[in-house]
Amino acid sequence: MLETNEYTLETVMKKSTALLIIDMQNDFVHHRGVFSQSGFEVGQYQTIIPVIKKLIEQARQANMPIIWVAMSHNEANNKNDAWIQRRQGKKHPQSCSTGTWGADIIEQFEPMAEDTIVWKHRYSAFVETNMHQLLTEKGIESIVAVGINTNTCVESTLRDAHMLGYHVVLPKDATTCVYLDAYEPSLNNIERHFGLVCTSEELIHVWYEKANSDGGVEVER
């Protein structure tokens, strides 16, 4: 009988981990942002803010690297390829232009000096960015991703991360998407093929247990 290796939240979180907060920006989340002004319902984005804040607090207590991933579009990085042609053809909202209020991270969050911001211009945080190099330099083996949209930027980032050899975890109550019919299928796809899906409370519990077993900084619950 072949031995099987357990692949669990506990085993993955034993490895050096970073928290990625994806696309929590004004144009997506704020009621005055481009998405809301274009007729999209952004209320579901706002409901995950308290959950993400709690995870950030726990990650800071555990001295975990925090990386803010944010969209930034400009003439140079839009290019004239399928990405921009499709967006124009589908009349996609022109969001997160470089240097604008819309591209800023929402005011409910305050990146700290020791945090890192990675600016991207495609769904995945690994496309034409220094994300892989950054994680490698920090010795990161596992990533926890939160934010939006589950089925596009979050899933694309987790797919690429796993292809590059990272363990990936998605707390399902810390992510959502504008098309709610895409939420559960995306979670299922990630769970089946790319990583682990859990709740924020399950994740915090594992961080708490790890902190205590390591004799390090205790993570509050």
N, C-alpha and C positions, 0 to 999 in steps of 0.2 A: 504493500500500500504506500502510495506516494505521500510524503509529508507536505502539508500545506502551511504556508506562512500567513499569519494573520495580518490583514491590512485594515487597520482600525484608526479611528481618530486619535486614540491614545498613542499608537506607535508612530503615526505621522507627526504628532505634536512633540514628540521627544527630540525631533530634529530642529536645527536652527531655523527659526520662522520669522517671516515678515508679514505685516498687515498692509494690504493694498486697499485704499479707498478710491473707488472709481467714479469719476464724472459727477460728483455732487457739486454742480456748478449752477450759477444763477440762471442761465438760459434754459437749463433743463428743469430745475426744481422750483425756482421762485415764481410766484404768480404774475410778476411783471416780466418774466423771461420770455424768450422767443417761442418756446414750445407752448406755453400757456396762451400767449397772444395769437398763436396760430391755430388755436382751438383744441389742443390736446389737454386731457385731464392730467394734472400734475399732483393731485392730492395724494395719490398713492406713494409718490416719491417722498413727500413730507412725512408720511407715517413711519418711515424707516429711520428717520433722523435720530430719535432717542435710542434706538437699538444700536446704531452705529456709534453714537457718543459713548454708550456704555462699553462697547468693545474697545474703543480707543482708550478709554480710561484704564481698562484692564490690561491692555497691551503696554501702556506706559508703565504701569506698576511692575510688569514683568520684564521691563527694559527691552521690549521688542521693537525692532526698527519699524517705523511707520512711513509708508510711501503714498503720497497723494498722486493719483493718476488723473490727468485733466486734458480735455480736448482743446485744441488750439488750431483754428483754421486761418490761413492767409493765402495770398496769391502764389507764393513760392511753393508751399507744400500741397496746395490743392492740385496743382499740375493740370493737365488736360487729358486725363486718362478715364478709364471706366468709372472710377470712384466719383469724380465730379460730374461726369456726363449723366450718370444714373441719378445723382442727387438733384441735378437741375431738371432732368426729364420727369422725375417723380415729384417735383416741386417740394423737395425736402426743406424744412425751415433752415434758414441761413444762421446757424447758431455758433456761438463761441468763437467769434472773430478775435484774433490775437490782440491782446492789450485792452480789450473792452471789459466793461462791467459784467457782461454776459458770460465771459470766460472765467471770471473770478469764482473761487470756491465760496459757497454760501456762508453767510455771516454766522450761522450756528456753529461752524467749525473754525478752529484757530490753529493752523499748522504752526508748529514750534520750530525754533532755530535748528534743532537736531533732526527734524524731519527732512524728507526729500520730496521734491515735486518733479514728476516726470510728465512732460508735455507730449501729447501724441496727436496725430491727425488722421488716424484710421481707428477702426473698432478696437483692434488689439493693441495693448500697451507694449508689445514687443516688436511692432513693425516700425522700422526706421527711428528707433529710440535707443537709448543706452541702458534699457532696463536689464537685459541679460547680463551685461558687464557689471552693472551696479549690484545686482544680486550675487553674482559670482564673487565680487570683491568683498562683500559682507559675509560670505560663507553661507548664504541662505540655501537651504534644501527644500523647505516647505513654505508655501504662501497661503494666507487666508485672504480671500477677496470679499469685499462688500461694495454696495453701491448699485449703479444702474448702467445700462439696462441689462437685465438678466440674460436675455436671449441674443444680445448683440455684443456690446463692449465687454461685459463680464464673461460670457461664455467664450468669446473669441480670445480673450486674454488667458483664460484658464486652459483652453485647448493648446495654445502656443506654449504656455508654461509647461504643461505636461509633456508635450513633444520635445521640449528642451531638457526634460529630466527632473522637473520639480514636482513635488507632491502638492496637490491643490485641495483646498477645503473651501466650501461655500456655505456659510450660515444662511439658511433660506429666509429667515425673517429679517435679514439685513440687506435684502436685495428685492427689486421688483422691476416691472417694465411697463411701458406705456400701453402695449397690447397685452392685456391680461390673459388672453387665450394662449399666449406664447410662454407664460411663466412656468407652469407645471411641466410641459414638454421639455423645456430647457433644463430644469432641475433633473428630470429623469435622464436626459442625455448625459449630463455631467456625471451623475451618479453611476450610470452604466459604463461609461467609457473613459472618463478623464480624471475623476477624483472622488471626493467624499462630500456629501451634503448632510448638514446637521442643523440644529437650532443654535441660537446664540447662547442659550443657557447650557446646553450640552458642551459647547466649546469653552465657556467660562469655567465650568466644572473641571474640565480636563486641565486647563491652565492652572486652576487652584491646586489640584492634586499634584501636578508636576512641580509647582513652586514649593510645595511642602516637602515633597520627596527629595528635591534637590537641596533643600535647606536654604533656599534663596529668599528673595523678597516675596512676602505673602501676598497673594492676589485676593482681594476682597470679593465676596459673593453677594 
